[in-house]
C-alpha cells in the first residue's frame, strides 16, 4: 500500500513542482502569448506566494536557496508573463506534477527518502520534478526487482512443460533452394497433429494449398486471416501464431536463421525453446547452425543434422548486365523500392514485355496472383524487391541485381552478403533449369565475392517479452523499458520494444485507465507503420475502450489509385487483427469479399495500367529512363539553367541532386 502523504510532504511536492515549472518558463519551454509585463512586477507576488508554501518545512537557508534558483531569471531582464497569467499557469502545471508523482508511487517508499536527497544533491530538487526523481530512483528499481522475481535466470526455464519432454530435433541445413523445406514437409504429412511455422503468410498459404491438393487436411492461420478446415491434422501458420500450450507430435520451423532478426527473431526463439513436440524439424541456413545447436544442448534435447546441397548449380556471370541487350525470359530483376519496381515494370511493359511484379507492400492475394501469372507462363519476366528472397518458389532462370544499394529506413547502404545469398538463391528451379544464373548491373566483383564467401555464424538470438511480467502493478512502459535494460548472456539479446513503448504512451494519453493486459494486447497488434494506419488503430482503440461498443464499423473507402488501394487493404487487415485480438464480432464474409475485390483491382492496375507509373519529365512530359536519377529530363534542366549545349555534357556535369530533389 502507498504511504499517506503528510501535509508537509504535500507542501514540498507542490513547491518542487512550482519552481520546476517556473524554470521551464524561464528557459522558454513554456510560452504565454498574452501581454507581458516586466518581471519586477510579478516577482514580489510570486516570492510571497512561495514563501507561504515553504515556511513550514524549510529553514531560512533553504528558502534563500530556493528563491535564488527561482529568480535567477531576474538578472536576464527579459519580459515575463503578467502576475495573473504566471500564477494560474503554474497552479495548473504544479497540480499536474503532483498528480504525476502520485501515479508513479510504488509500495511503501516514504516521501521523506526523496526529501533527504537534498543533503546529497541540493540542486537535484531544483532541476527535476519529484515524479521524475521518484521514477528514476524508486520505480525503475522496484520494477526491476519485481521482474527479476518472475523471470528465470536462464530463458530455457521459461518453458517448464517443454523441458519436461524429451524432444528430438532434425536439423535441415543448407543454402536457399536446396530442398530443406520440401523434405521436412514430406515427414509432416504423416503427423496425427502437426504444425508448420512459416516466416511469411504467403508461404503458410502455399503449404496449406499443397497439402489440400494431396488430400492432407490442413488449416491455415496468419495475422491476416484464418481458414480452419474440419478434421485437419496439420496447422500451417506464421511463426508468431504458435500456441506453446498445445502439444504436437511433429513440427516444422522454417527459415530458422531469422532467429537473429531484430524485429521478429524472438518468435523463432520462442518456438525452438517452447514447442511441446517430440519431433521437431528445423530448416535453416548454415550460419544459424552453431548457435541453435547450443540452444538445443542447453535444453538437454537431442538432435541430428541433415545437410542439403543444391541440385541446380548456381553460376555468377561476370559481364555487367545490360537491360536492353540481355533481358531474356526467366529473368528476375531485383530493385529495392516499390517506386523503382513500378517504374522498371512500366518501362518493360512499354517495350511489349509481359511482367510480373512483386514487392513487400503488395497484398499477399495480389502477390499470389502475380506468382501464378509467372508460373503459368502468362508473364515471362519478374520485377521484384528482396521480398522475393524468402520462401517463394518461382521458375526463375536468372536473378539480376539492377542495383546493389538499398534504403534501410535511415540511409542508403550496400547489400549485406546474407541478402545477396538469399535473393540469388532463387535462381534455378529443379526440374526446369539445370543451372541458375546470377548477374549484376554494377559492382560485379563485389556481388560475386559476397555470393561465394561463407557467412560467419550468427552472434546472438532475440528474446521476446515474457507474458507473465505484464501483470505487474507498474506502468507498462516502465515494465517494458526495465525488462529491455536487464542484462543477458552473450547468446541472447532482448528485442527492441521502442515501438510498443511509443504506442503505449500514445494510447495511454487517449485512454488512461486500462489494465496492462488490454494495453499490451492493443499495442502488439501488427499493422503497417504509416501515420494513416496508426490513426485508424488509435480510433479503433478509443471506440472500443471508451465507448464500450461491441463491434467496430466496417472500414469503407473509395480508393482511386494503387497507393490508396494498398492502404485500404492494410486497413482491412487492421480491422481483422483488432476484432480477432479482442474477440469482437465482425463481418468475415464481407471482409474476405472486399479484400478479394481490392486485390483484384491492384492486379488489374499491375497488369493493364502499369503505363501510369512510367516515369516522365515533370516539366515537358517526355519519357525518362526507369532509373533516371532526377524528376526532369536533361533538356529541361539545361533550359532552366541556361546551359548552352546540354546534349554534349554528362548528367554529372550540370545536375545537382539537392537542387533537383
C-alpha positions as CSV (number, residue, x, y, z in Angstrom):
1,X,0.0,0.0,0.0
2,X,1.1,3.6,-0.6
3,X,2.2,5.6,2.4
4,X,-0.2,8.5,3.0
5,X,1.3,11.9,2.4
6,X,1.6,14.3,5.3
7,X,0.6,18.0,4.8
8,X,4.3,19.0,4.8
9,X,5.0,16.4,2.2
10,X,2.3,17.8,0.0
11,X,3.6,21.3,0.5
12,X,7.1,20.2,-0.5
13,X,5.8,18.4,-3.6
14,X,3.9,21.5,-4.7
15,X,6.8,23.7,-4.1
16,X,9.0,21.4,-6.1
17,X,6.5,21.5,-8.9
18,X,6.3,25.3,-8.8
19,X,9.9,26.0,-9.2
20,X,10.4,23.3,-11.8
21,X,7.5,24.8,-13.9
22,X,8.9,28.3,-13.3
23,X,12.3,27.0,-14.6
24,X,10.6,25.8,-17.8
25,X,9.0,29.3,-18.3
26,X,12.3,31.0,-17.7
27,X,14.1,28.9,-20.4
28,X,11.3,29.4,-22.9
29,X,10.0,25.9,-22.8
30,X,6.6,27.3,-21.9
31,X,5.4,30.4,-23.8
32,X,2.4,32.6,-23.0
33,X,1.0,34.7,-25.8
34,X,-0.8,37.2,-23.7
35,X,0.5,40.6,-22.8
36,X,3.8,40.6,-20.8
37,X,4.9,42.9,-18.0
38,X,8.4,43.5,-16.6
39,X,9.5,40.7,-14.2
40,X,9.8,43.2,-11.3
41,X,6.0,43.4,-11.1
42,X,5.4,39.7,-10.8
43,X,8.5,38.7,-8.7
44,X,7.3,40.1,-5.3
45,X,3.9,38.4,-5.6
46,X,5.4,35.1,-6.6
47,X,8.1,35.4,-3.9
48,X,5.4,36.0,-1.3
49,X,3.4,33.1,-2.6
50,X,6.3,30.6,-2.4
51,X,7.4,31.8,1.0
52,X,4.0,30.8,2.3
53,X,4.4,27.3,1.0
54,X,8.0,27.0,2.1
55,X,7.5,28.4,5.6
56,X,6.7,25.2,7.4
57,X,9.1,22.6,6.1
58,X,12.2,24.7,5.2
59,X,14.5,26.8,7.3
60,X,15.8,30.3,6.2
61,X,18.8,28.9,4.3
62,X,16.6,26.6,2.3
63,X,14.2,29.5,1.5
64,X,17.0,31.7,0.3
65,X,18.5,28.9,-1.8
66,X,15.1,28.2,-3.5
67,X,14.4,31.9,-4.1
68,X,17.9,32.2,-5.7
69,X,17.1,29.3,-8.0
70,X,13.7,30.6,-8.8
71,X,14.6,34.1,-9.5
72,X,17.8,33.6,-11.4
73,X,15.6,34.9,-14.2
74,X,15.7,38.4,-12.8
75,X,19.3,39.1,-13.9
76,X,18.3,38.5,-17.5
77,X,15.9,41.4,-17.6
78,X,13.6,39.8,-20.1
79,X,9.8,40.2,-20.3
80,X,7.7,37.8,-18.2
81,X,4.0,37.0,-18.2
82,X,1.7,39.1,-16.1
83,X,1.2,38.1,-12.4
84,X,-2.2,36.6,-13.0
85,X,-1.0,34.6,-16.0
86,X,2.0,33.1,-14.4
87,X,0.2,32.3,-11.2
88,X,-2.6,30.5,-13.0
89,X,-0.3,28.7,-15.3
90,X,2.0,27.5,-12.5
91,X,-1.1,26.4,-10.5
92,X,-2.2,24.1,-13.3
93,X,1.2,22.6,-14.0
94,X,2.1,22.2,-10.4
95,X,-1.1,20.3,-9.8
96,X,-0.3,18.1,-12.8
97,X,3.2,17.4,-11.5
98,X,1.7,16.5,-8.1
99,X,-0.8,14.1,-9.7
100,X,2.0,12.6,-11.9
101,X,4.0,11.9,-8.7
102,X,1.1,10.2,-7.0
103,X,0.5,7.9,-10.0
104,X,4.1,6.6,-10.1
105,X,4.5,5.9,-6.4
106,X,5.1,2.3,-5.6
107,X,4.9,0.3,-2.4
108,X,5.8,1.8,1.0
109,X,8.6,4.1,-0.1
110,X,8.2,7.2,2.1
111,X,8.4,10.6,0.5
112,X,11.0,11.6,3.2
113,X,13.5,9.4,1.3
114,X,13.3,11.7,-1.7
115,X,13.4,14.8,0.5
116,X,16.5,13.5,2.2
117,X,18.3,13.7,-1.2
118,X,18.6,17.4,-0.6
119,X,21.6,16.7,1.6
120,X,23.3,14.5,-1.0
121,X,22.5,16.7,-4.0
122,X,20.9,20.1,-3.1
123,X,20.5,21.0,-6.8
124,X,18.5,17.9,-7.7
125,X,15.1,19.0,-6.4
126,X,15.6,22.4,-8.1
127,X,16.2,20.9,-11.5
128,X,13.8,17.8,-11.7
129,X,10.2,17.2,-10.8
130,X,9.5,14.9,-7.9
131,X,7.8,12.5,-10.3
132,X,10.9,12.2,-12.5
133,X,13.2,11.7,-9.5
134,X,10.9,9.2,-8.0
135,X,10.6,7.3,-11.2
136,X,14.4,7.1,-11.7
137,X,15.3,6.4,-8.1
138,X,12.5,4.1,-7.0
139,X,10.0,3.0,-9.7
140,X,12.7,1.6,-12.0
141,X,14.4,-0.1,-9.1
142,X,11.2,-1.6,-7.8
143,X,10.1,-2.7,-11.3
144,X,13.4,-4.3,-11.9
145,X,13.2,-6.3,-8.6
146,X,9.6,-7.4,-9.4
147,X,10.6,-8.5,-12.9
148,X,13.6,-10.5,-11.6
149,X,11.4,-12.3,-9.1
150,X,9.2,-13.6,-12.0
151,X,11.9,-14.3,-14.6
152,X,14.2,-17.3,-14.6
153,X,17.9,-16.7,-14.9
154,X,18.0,-18.8,-18.0
155,X,15.5,-18.3,-20.8
156,X,15.1,-22.0,-21.4
157,X,13.5,-22.3,-17.9
158,X,10.6,-20.1,-19.0
159,X,9.0,-23.2,-20.7
160,X,8.9,-25.9,-18.0
161,X,6.4,-28.1,-19.9
162,X,8.7,-28.3,-22.9
163,X,11.7,-29.0,-20.6
164,X,9.7,-32.0,-19.2
165,X,9.6,-33.6,-22.7
166,X,12.4,-35.5,-24.4
167,X,12.4,-33.6,-27.7
168,X,14.4,-34.7,-30.7
169,X,15.3,-32.1,-33.4
170,X,16.1,-32.9,-37.1
171,X,18.1,-30.0,-38.4
172,X,17.9,-29.4,-42.1
173,X,20.8,-27.1,-43.0
174,X,21.6,-25.7,-46.5
175,X,21.6,-22.7,-48.7
176,X,18.5,-21.3,-50.4
177,X,16.7,-23.6,-52.8
178,X,18.2,-26.8,-51.5
179,X,15.0,-28.7,-50.7
180,X,15.2,-28.3,-46.9
181,X,11.6,-27.4,-46.5
182,X,10.4,-29.9,-49.0
183,X,12.0,-32.8,-47.1
184,X,10.6,-31.6,-43.8
185,X,7.1,-31.3,-45.2
186,X,7.2,-34.8,-46.5
187,X,7.6,-36.0,-42.9
188,X,4.9,-33.6,-41.6
189,X,2.3,-35.2,-43.9
190,X,2.4,-38.2,-41.6
191,X,1.6,-36.3,-38.4
192,X,-1.5,-37.0,-36.4
193,X,-1.4,-33.5,-35.0
194,X,1.4,-31.4,-36.6
195,X,2.3,-27.8,-37.3
196,X,4.2,-25.8,-39.9
197,X,5.7,-22.5,-38.8
198,X,6.3,-20.1,-41.7
199,X,8.2,-16.8,-42.0
200,X,5.6,-15.5,-44.4
201,X,1.8,-15.6,-44.7
202,X,2.1,-16.3,-48.4
203,X,4.3,-19.4,-47.7
204,X,1.8,-20.6,-45.0
205,X,-1.0,-20.4,-47.6
206,X,1.2,-22.2,-50.2
207,X,1.8,-25.1,-47.8
208,X,-1.9,-25.4,-46.9
209,X,-2.8,-25.4,-50.6
210,X,-0.1,-28.0,-51.4
211,X,-1.3,-30.3,-48.6
212,X,-5.0,-30.0,-49.5
213,X,-4.2,-30.9,-53.1
214,X,-2.5,-34.1,-51.8
215,X,-5.6,-34.8,-49.6
216,X,-3.8,-33.9,-46.3
217,X,-6.3,-31.9,-44.2
218,X,-4.6,-28.7,-43.3
219,X,-5.8,-25.5,-41.7
220,X,-4.1,-22.1,-42.1
221,X,-3.7,-19.2,-39.6
222,X,-1.9,-15.9,-40.2
223,X,-2.2,-12.4,-38.8
224,X,-4.5,-11.5,-41.7
225,X,-6.9,-14.4,-41.9
226,X,-7.8,-18.0,-40.8
227,X,-9.0,-21.0,-42.7
228,X,-9.9,-23.7,-40.3
229,X,-10.5,-27.0,-42.1
230,X,-12.7,-29.6,-40.3
231,X,-10.8,-32.6,-39.1
232,X,-7.5,-31.0,-40.1
233,X,-4.4,-32.9,-38.9
234,X,-1.9,-30.0,-39.8
235,X,-1.9,-26.3,-38.9
236,X,0.1,-24.1,-41.3
237,X,0.7,-20.7,-39.7
238,X,3.1,-17.8,-39.4
239,X,5.6,-18.4,-36.6
240,X,4.1,-15.6,-34.4
241,X,0.8,-17.6,-34.2
242,X,2.3,-20.6,-32.4
243,X,0.4,-21.6,-29.2
244,X,3.1,-23.0,-27.0
245,X,0.4,-24.6,-24.7
246,X,-0.6,-27.0,-27.4
247,X,1.0,-30.5,-27.8
248,X,2.1,-31.7,-31.3
249,X,3.7,-34.9,-32.5
250,X,5.6,-33.3,-35.5
251,X,6.5,-29.7,-36.1
252,X,8.4,-27.9,-38.8
253,X,10.0,-24.5,-38.2
254,X,11.2,-22.8,-41.4
255,X,13.9,-20.2,-42.0
256,X,15.4,-20.5,-38.5
257,X,18.3,-18.1,-39.3
258,X,15.6,-15.5,-38.7
259,X,16.2,-16.1,-35.0
260,X,18.7,-13.2,-35.0
261,X,16.3,-10.8,-36.7
262,X,16.0,-7.7,-34.5
263,X,12.2,-7.3,-35.1
264,X,10.9,-10.9,-35.4
265,X,13.7,-13.2,-34.2
266,X,12.0,-13.6,-30.8
267,X,9.3,-15.7,-32.4
268,X,11.8,-18.3,-33.6
269,X,13.4,-18.3,-30.1
270,X,10.1,-18.9,-28.5
271,X,9.2,-21.7,-31.0
272,X,12.5,-23.6,-30.5
273,X,12.5,-23.3,-26.7
274,X,8.8,-23.7,-26.1
275,X,7.4,-26.2,-28.7
276,X,5.8,-29.1,-26.9
277,X,6.6,-31.7,-29.5
278,X,8.7,-34.8,-29.6
279,X,9.9,-34.5,-33.2
280,X,10.8,-31.0,-34.4
281,X,12.3,-30.2,-37.9
282,X,14.3,-27.0,-38.2
283,X,15.2,-25.6,-41.6
284,X,18.0,-23.1,-41.6
285,X,20.9,-21.5,-43.4
286,X,24.4,-22.7,-42.4
287,X,25.2,-19.6,-40.3
288,X,22.5,-20.4,-37.8
289,X,23.6,-24.0,-37.1
290,X,26.2,-23.4,-34.2
291,X,24.0,-21.1,-32.1
292,X,20.8,-23.2,-32.5
293,X,22.7,-26.4,-31.6
294,X,23.9,-24.7,-28.5
295,X,20.3,-23.8,-27.6
296,X,19.2,-27.4,-28.1
297,X,22.1,-28.8,-26.0
298,X,21.2,-26.3,-23.1
299,X,17.6,-27.7,-23.2
300,X,19.0,-31.2,-22.8
301,X,17.3,-32.3,-26.0
302,X,18.8,-34.4,-28.8
303,X,19.4,-33.6,-32.4
304,X,20.7,-34.8,-35.7
305,X,21.9,-32.8,-38.7
306,X,20.9,-33.3,-42.3
307,X,23.0,-31.3,-44.8
308,X,21.3,-30.3,-48.1
309,X,23.0,-29.1,-51.3
310,X,21.6,-27.5,-54.4
311,X,20.5,-29.8,-57.2
312,X,21.0,-27.0,-59.6
313,X,24.3,-25.3,-60.0
314,X,24.5,-21.5,-59.2
315,X,26.7,-19.6,-61.6
316,X,27.7,-15.9,-61.4
317,X,28.0,-14.2,-64.8
318,X,30.9,-11.8,-64.7
319,X,29.9,-9.4,-67.5
320,X,27.8,-6.4,-66.4
321,X,24.1,-6.8,-67.3
322,X,22.6,-4.5,-70.0
323,X,18.8,-4.4,-69.8
324,X,18.2,-3.6,-73.4
325,X,20.6,-6.3,-74.7
326,X,20.5,-9.1,-72.1
327,X,16.9,-9.4,-71.0
328,X,15.6,-12.9,-71.5
329,X,12.5,-14.9,-70.4
330,X,13.0,-16.3,-66.8
331,X,14.9,-13.2,-65.6
332,X,14.1,-11.8,-62.2
333,X,15.1,-8.1,-62.0
334,X,15.8,-7.0,-58.4
335,X,15.5,-3.4,-57.2
336,X,14.9,-2.1,-53.7
337,X,11.8,0.1,-53.6
338,X,8.2,-0.1,-54.8
339,X,8.7,3.1,-56.8
340,X,11.6,1.5,-58.8
341,X,9.7,-1.7,-59.2
342,X,6.8,0.1,-60.8
343,X,9.0,2.3,-63.0
344,X,11.0,-0.6,-64.3
345,X,7.9,-2.8,-64.9
346,X,6.3,0.1,-66.7
347,X,9.4,0.6,-68.9
348,X,9.4,-3.1,-69.8
349,X,5.7,-3.1,-70.4
350,X,6.1,-0.3,-72.9
351,X,8.5,-2.4,-74.8
352,X,6.0,-5.2,-75.1
353,X,7.3,-7.5,-72.3
354,X,4.9,-9.4,-70.1
355,X,5.9,-8.7,-66.5
356,X,5.0,-9.9,-63.0
357,X,5.5,-7.5,-60.1
358,X,6.4,-8.4,-56.5
359,X,7.1,-6.1,-53.7
360,X,6.7,-6.0,-49.9
361,X,3.6,-3.7,-49.7
362,X,1.7,-5.8,-52.3
363,X,-1.2,-7.6,-50.6
364,X,-0.5,-11.3,-50.5
365,X,-3.5,-12.2,-52.6
366,X,-2.2,-9.8,-55.3
367,X,1.3,-11.2,-54.9
368,X,-0.1,-14.8,-55.2
369,X,-1.8,-13.8,-58.5
370,X,1.4,-12.3,-59.8
371,X,3.2,-15.5,-59.0
372,X,0.5,-17.5,-60.7
373,X,0.9,-15.5,-63.9
374,X,4.6,-16.2,-63.9
375,X,4.2,-19.9,-63.1
376,X,1.6,-20.4,-65.9
377,X,3.7,-18.5,-68.5
378,X,1.3,-15.5,-68.8
379,X,4.4,-13.4,-67.9
380,X,8.0,-14.2,-68.6
381,X,9.9,-11.7,-66.5
382,X,9.7,-10.8,-62.8
383,X,10.5,-7.3,-61.4
384,X,10.8,-7.6,-57.6
385,X,12.3,-6.3,-54.4
386,X,14.0,-8.5,-51.9
387,X,10.5,-9.7,-50.9
388,X,11.3,-12.5,-53.5
389,X,14.1,-13.8,-51.4
390,X,12.3,-15.9,-48.8
391,X,10.1,-18.9,-49.4
392,X,8.8,-18.0,-52.9
393,X,9.2,-20.9,-55.3
394,X,9.3,-19.4,-58.8
395,X,10.7,-20.8,-62.0
396,X,13.5,-18.2,-62.2
397,X,16.4,-18.9,-64.6
398,X,18.5,-15.8,-63.7
399,X,18.5,-13.3,-60.8
400,X,19.7,-9.9,-61.9
401,X,20.7,-7.2,-59.3
402,X,19.7,-4.0,-61.0
403,X,21.2,-2.1,-58.1
404,X,23.4,-3.1,-55.1
405,X,22.3,-0.5,-52.6
406,X,19.1,-0.3,-50.6
407,X,17.5,2.3,-48.3
408,X,17.1,0.7,-44.8
409,X,14.9,3.4,-43.3
410,X,17.8,5.6,-42.2
411,X,20.3,5.7,-45.1
412,X,21.4,4.0,-48.3
413,X,23.7,1.1,-47.7
414,X,25.4,-1.7,-49.7
415,X,23.7,-5.1,-49.6
416,X,24.9,-7.5,-47.0
417,X,26.3,-10.9,-48.0
418,X,23.3,-12.8,-46.5
419,X,20.9,-10.6,-48.5
420,X,22.8,-11.4,-51.7
421,X,22.8,-15.1,-51.0
422,X,19.1,-15.2,-50.0
423,X,18.0,-13.4,-53.2
424,X,20.4,-15.0,-55.6
425,X,19.5,-18.5,-54.3
426,X,16.1,-18.1,-56.0
427,X,17.8,-18.7,-59.4
428,X,17.4,-22.2,-60.8
429,X,14.4,-24.4,-60.4
430,X,14.8,-28.2,-60.0
431,X,13.1,-29.9,-63.0
432,X,13.1,-26.8,-65.1
433,X,16.7,-25.4,-65.1
434,X,19.9,-27.4,-64.6
435,X,21.8,-24.2,-63.8
436,X,20.7,-21.0,-62.1
437,X,22.5,-17.8,-63.0
438,X,23.2,-14.6,-61.1
439,X,24.2,-11.3,-62.7
440,X,24.6,-7.6,-61.7
441,X,24.4,-4.3,-63.5
442,X,27.2,-2.9,-61.3
443,X,29.8,-3.9,-58.7
444,X,30.1,-7.3,-60.3
445,X,33.2,-8.4,-58.4
446,X,31.7,-7.3,-55.1
447,X,28.4,-9.2,-55.7
448,X,30.4,-12.3,-56.8
449,X,32.5,-12.2,-53.6
450,X,29.5,-11.9,-51.4
451,X,27.8,-14.7,-53.2
452,X,30.8,-17.1,-52.8
453,X,32.1,-16.3,-49.3
454,X,30.7,-18.2,-46.4
455,X,28.8,-16.3,-43.8
456,X,30.0,-16.0,-40.2
457,X,27.9,-17.8,-37.5
458,X,25.0,-15.8,-36.1
459,X,26.3,-13.9,-33.0
460,X,23.1,-13.6,-31.0
461,X,19.4,-14.6,-30.8
462,X,16.5,-12.5,-29.9
463,X,14.3,-12.8,-26.8
464,X,10.7,-11.7,-26.6
465,X,8.8,-10.1,-23.7
466,X,7.5,-12.8,-21.3
467,X,3.8,-12.8,-20.8
468,X,4.0,-13.1,-17.0
469,X,5.7,-9.7,-16.4
470,X,2.7,-7.8,-18.0
471,X,0.7,-8.5,-14.8
472,X,3.0,-6.4,-12.6
473,X,1.4,-3.4,-10.9
474,X,3.5,-0.8,-12.7
475,X,3.0,1.3,-15.8
476,X,3.5,-0.8,-18.9
477,X,6.2,1.5,-20.4
478,X,8.2,1.1,-17.1
479,X,7.9,-2.7,-17.3
480,X,9.0,-2.9,-21.0
481,X,11.9,-0.4,-20.7
482,X,13.1,-2.0,-17.5
483,X,12.9,-5.5,-19.0
484,X,14.8,-4.4,-22.1
485,X,17.6,-2.9,-19.9
486,X,18.2,-6.2,-17.9
487,X,21.5,-7.9,-18.7
488,X,21.5,-11.1,-20.7
489,X,24.1,-13.8,-21.5
490,X,26.3,-13.5,-24.6
491,X,24.0,-15.5,-26.6
492,X,20.7,-13.7,-26.0
493,X,19.6,-10.2,-26.8
494,X,16.3,-8.7,-25.6
495,X,14.2,-7.4,-28.5
496,X,13.7,-3.7,-29.2
497,X,10.4,-2.6,-27.5
498,X,10.6,1.0,-28.5
499,X,7.6,0.7,-30.9
500,X,5.4,-0.8,-28.1
501,X,6.5,1.8,-25.6
502,X,5.7,4.6,-28.1
503,X,2.3,3.1,-28.9
504,X,1.5,2.6,-25.2
505,X,2.2,6.3,-24.4
506,X,0.0,7.4,-27.3
507,X,-2.8,5.1,-26.2
508,X,-2.4,6.0,-22.5
509,X,-2.8,9.7,-23.3
510,X,-6.0,8.9,-25.1
511,X,-7.4,6.1,-22.8
512,X,-5.6,6.4,-19.4
513,X,-7.3,3.8,-17.2
514,X,-6.9,0.4,-18.9
515,X,-5.2,-2.6,-17.3
516,X,-1.8,-3.7,-18.7
517,X,-3.2,-6.7,-20.5
518,X,-5.5,-4.6,-22.5
519,X,-2.8,-2.1,-23.3
520,X,-0.4,-4.9,-24.3
521,X,-3.0,-6.6,-26.5
522,X,-3.6,-3.4,-28.3
523,X,0.0,-2.3,-28.8
524,X,1.2,-5.7,-30.1
525,X,-1.3,-5.8,-32.9
526,X,0.8,-5.8,-36.0
527,X,0.0,-3.1,-38.5
528,X,1.8,-1.0,-41.2
529,X,3.8,1.8,-39.7
530,X,2.2,4.7,-41.5
531,X,0.5,7.7,-40.0
532,X,-2.8,6.9,-41.6
533,X,-2.9,3.3,-40.4
534,X,-1.7,4.4,-36.9
535,X,-4.6,6.9,-36.7
536,X,-7.0,4.2,-37.7
537,X,-5.6,1.9,-34.9
538,X,-5.9,4.7,-32.3
539,X,-9.5,5.3,-33.4
540,X,-10.4,1.6,-33.0
541,X,-8.8,1.6,-29.5
542,X,-10.6,4.7,-28.5
543,X,-14.0,3.5,-29.7
544,X,-13.6,0.0,-28.2
545,X,-12.2,1.0,-24.8
546,X,-14.1,4.2,-24.1
547,X,-17.5,3.7,-25.7
548,X,-17.7,0.0,-25.0
549,X,-19.0,-0.8,-28.4
550,X,-19.4,-4.5,-29.2
551,X,-18.3,-4.2,-32.8
552,X,-16.3,-1.8,-34.8
553,X,-17.6,-0.3,-38.0
554,X,-16.6,-2.0,-41.2
555,X,-13.9,0.2,-42.9
556,X,-15.2,1.8,-46.0
557,X,-13.1,3.6,-48.6
558,X,-13.3,4.8,-52.2
559,X,-9.7,4.2,-53.4
560,X,-8.7,5.6,-56.8
561,X,-5.1,4.6,-57.4
562,X,-2.6,1.9,-56.4
563,X,-1.4,3.6,-53.2
564,X,-4.9,4.1,-52.0
565,X,-5.9,0.5,-52.8
566,X,-2.9,-0.8,-50.9
567,X,-3.7,1.5,-47.9
568,X,-7.3,0.3,-47.9
569,X,-6.1,-3.3,-47.9
570,X,-3.9,-2.6,-44.9
571,X,-6.8,-1.0,-43.1
572,X,-8.9,-4.1,-43.8
573,X,-6.0,-6.2,-42.3
574,X,-6.0,-4.0,-39.2
575,X,-9.8,-4.3,-38.8
576,X,-9.5,-8.1,-38.9
577,X,-6.5,-8.1,-36.5
578,X,-8.3,-5.9,-34.0
579,X,-11.5,-7.8,-34.0
580,X,-9.7,-11.1,-33.7
581,X,-7.5,-9.9,-30.9
582,X,-10.4,-8.7,-28.8
583,X,-12.8,-11.3,-29.9
584,X,-15.2,-8.9,-31.4
585,X,-17.9,-9.9,-33.9
586,X,-17.2,-8.8,-37.4
587,X,-18.4,-9.5,-40.9
588,X,-16.0,-12.1,-42.0
589,X,-17.6,-12.9,-45.4
590,X,-17.8,-9.2,-46.3
591,X,-14.2,-8.8,-45.2
592,X,-12.9,-11.7,-47.4
593,X,-15.0,-10.5,-50.3
594,X,-13.8,-6.9,-50.0
595,X,-10.2,-7.9,-49.7
596,X,-10.5,-10.0,-52.8
597,X,-12.0,-7.1,-54.7
598,X,-9.2,-4.8,-53.6
599,X,-6.6,-7.4,-54.6
600,X,-8.3,-7.8,-58.0
601,X,-8.2,-4.0,-58.5
602,X,-4.5,-4.0,-57.6
603,X,-3.8,-6.8,-60.1
604,X,-5.7,-5.0,-62.8
605,X,-3.5,-2.0,-62.3
606,X,-0.4,-4.0,-62.4
607,X,-1.5,-5.9,-65.5
608,X,-3.3,-3.3,-67.5
609,X,-2.3,0.1,-66.2
610,X,1.4,0.0,-65.5
611,X,1.9,2.7,-68.1
612,X,0.5,5.1,-65.5
613,X,3.7,4.5,-63.5
614,X,6.1,5.1,-66.3
615,X,8.5,7.9,-65.4
616,X,8.1,11.2,-67.3
617,X,9.7,14.6,-67.1
618,X,7.5,16.7,-64.8
619,X,8.1,19.7,-67.0
620,X,7.7,18.5,-70.6
621,X,6.2,15.1,-70.1
622,X,9.0,13.4,-72.1
623,X,9.5,9.7,-71.0
624,X,12.5,9.1,-68.7
625,X,14.6,6.0,-68.2
626,X,13.2,4.0,-65.3
627,X,16.4,4.7,-63.3
628,X,16.9,8.4,-64.3
629,X,18.1,10.0,-61.1
630,X,16.1,13.2,-61.4
631,X,12.4,14.1,-62.0
632,X,13.2,16.3,-65.0
633,X,14.9,15.4,-68.3
634,X,18.3,16.7,-69.2
635,X,17.0,19.1,-71.8
636,X,14.6,20.8,-69.4
637,X,17.2,21.1,-66.8
638,X,19.6,22.6,-69.3
639,X,16.9,25.1,-70.4
640,X,16.1,26.1,-66.8
641,X,19.8,26.7,-66.1
642,X,20.7,28.3,-69.4
643,X,23.2,25.6,-70.3
644,X,24.2,26.1,-73.9
645,X,24.9,22.6,-75.1
646,X,23.3,20.1,-72.7
647,X,23.5,17.3,-75.2
648,X,27.3,17.4,-75.1
649,X,27.5,17.3,-71.3
650,X,27.1,14.4,-69.0
651,X,24.5,14.4,-66.3
652,X,27.1,14.8,-63.5
653,X,28.5,18.0,-65.1
654,X,25.4,20.0,-64.6
655,X,23.0,18.2,-62.3
656,X,23.0,18.8,-58.6
657,X,20.7,16.2,-56.8
658,X,19.9,18.6,-53.9
659,X,18.6,21.2,-56.3
660,X,16.6,18.7,-58.4
661,X,15.1,16.8,-55.5
